[in-house]
Amino acid sequence: PTATTAVQRARASAGSGHGLEAIAMLQRDLGVAGSSSFDRLQLLLALGEIQAEVGQLEDARSTLTATLSLLGSDRMGRLSVHRRLAAIEDRLGNKNQAAWERQQVEALEAAP
């Protein structure tokens, strides 16, 4: 399936209470994803989101951190990921790291 289809399928599964199955689907799809970094990015963002939803916070942090290199200079994408990372760090009790993530958001918001 395309990355968009895979993400939609995984989100539907997670929304039906099958988050672990959704994670397994996305991980499998990442293994066979084409070379498009856009496809890989879509899959990773969805994976990180679902991992956070089911409480796999360390995995979600790792997944979302990996997306930053794929985002390059995509300011809006980076803002979104740093916001998600701040929320995850708060849930993990890492207040200093959460504050650092929020500083990244502020810096990106202030950039021209």
C-alpha positions as CSV (number, residue, x, y, z in Angstrom):
1,P,0.0,0.0,0.0
2,T,1.0,3.6,-0.4
3,A,2.2,5.4,2.8
4,T,-1.0,7.4,2.9
5,T,-3.1,4.3,2.8
6,A,-0.9,2.6,5.4
7,V,-1.2,5.5,7.7
8,Q,-5.0,5.7,7.3
9,R,-5.3,2.0,7.9
10,A,-3.1,2.2,11.0
11,R,-5.0,5.2,12.5
12,A,-8.3,3.4,11.9
13,S,-6.9,0.3,13.7
14,A,-5.6,2.4,16.6
15,G,-8.9,4.3,16.8
16,S,-10.7,1.0,17.2
17,G,-8.6,0.1,20.2
18,H,-5.9,-1.9,18.4
19,G,-3.0,0.4,18.9
20,L,-0.4,-2.4,19.2
21,E,-1.6,-3.9,15.9
22,A,-1.4,-0.5,14.3
23,I,2.2,-0.1,15.5
24,A,3.1,-3.5,14.1
25,M,1.5,-2.6,10.7
26,L,3.5,0.7,10.5
27,Q,6.7,-1.0,11.5
28,R,6.2,-3.6,8.8
29,D,5.4,-0.9,6.3
30,L,8.5,1.0,7.2
31,G,10.5,-2.1,6.4
32,V,9.1,-2.3,2.9
33,A,8.6,1.5,2.2
34,G,10.0,2.8,-1.0
35,S,12.9,5.2,-1.1
36,S,10.7,8.3,-0.8
37,S,11.7,10.2,2.3
38,F,8.1,11.7,2.2
39,D,6.6,8.2,2.5
40,R,9.0,7.3,5.3
41,L,8.2,10.6,7.1
42,Q,4.5,10.0,7.0
43,L,4.9,6.5,8.4
44,L,7.3,7.6,11.2
45,L,5.0,10.5,12.2
46,A,2.0,8.2,12.5
47,L,4.1,5.5,14.3
48,G,5.3,8.1,16.9
49,E,1.8,9.4,17.4
50,I,0.3,5.9,18.0
51,Q,3.2,4.8,20.2
52,A,2.6,7.8,22.4
53,E,-1.2,7.1,22.5
54,V,-0.6,3.5,23.7
55,G,2.0,4.6,26.3
56,Q,5.2,3.5,24.5
57,L,6.7,6.9,25.3
58,E,10.4,6.1,24.9
59,D,9.7,4.5,21.6
60,A,7.6,7.5,20.5
61,R,10.4,9.8,21.5
62,S,12.9,7.8,19.5
63,T,10.6,7.6,16.4
64,L,9.8,11.3,16.5
65,T,13.4,12.3,17.0
66,A,14.3,10.3,13.8
67,T,11.8,12.3,11.8
68,L,13.7,15.6,12.5
69,S,16.4,14.6,10.1
70,L,13.9,13.9,7.4
71,L,12.1,17.2,7.9
72,G,15.2,19.2,7.0
73,S,14.2,22.9,6.9
74,D,10.4,22.2,7.0
75,R,9.7,24.7,9.7
76,M,6.0,23.7,10.3
77,G,6.9,20.0,10.4
78,R,9.7,20.7,12.9
79,L,7.4,22.8,15.0
80,S,4.9,19.9,15.2
81,V,7.5,17.4,16.1
82,H,9.1,19.5,18.8
83,R,5.6,20.2,20.3
84,R,4.9,16.4,20.3
85,L,8.3,15.7,21.9
86,A,7.7,18.3,24.6
87,A,4.4,16.6,25.5
88,I,6.1,13.2,25.6
89,E,9.0,14.5,27.8
90,D,6.4,16.0,30.2
91,R,4.6,12.6,30.4
92,L,8.0,10.9,31.1
93,G,8.7,13.4,33.9
94,N,11.7,14.9,32.0
95,K,10.8,18.6,32.7
96,N,14.2,20.0,31.6
97,Q,14.0,18.2,28.3
98,A,10.4,19.2,27.8
99,A,11.5,22.8,28.4
100,W,14.3,22.4,25.8
101,E,11.7,21.1,23.3
102,R,9.5,24.1,24.0
103,Q,12.5,26.4,23.5
104,Q,13.0,24.8,20.1
105,V,9.3,25.6,19.3
106,E,9.8,29.2,20.4
107,A,12.9,29.6,18.3
108,L,11.2,28.2,15.2
109,E,8.2,30.4,15.8
110,A,10.4,33.5,16.1
111,A,12.4,32.7,12.9
112,P,11.5,34.8,9.9
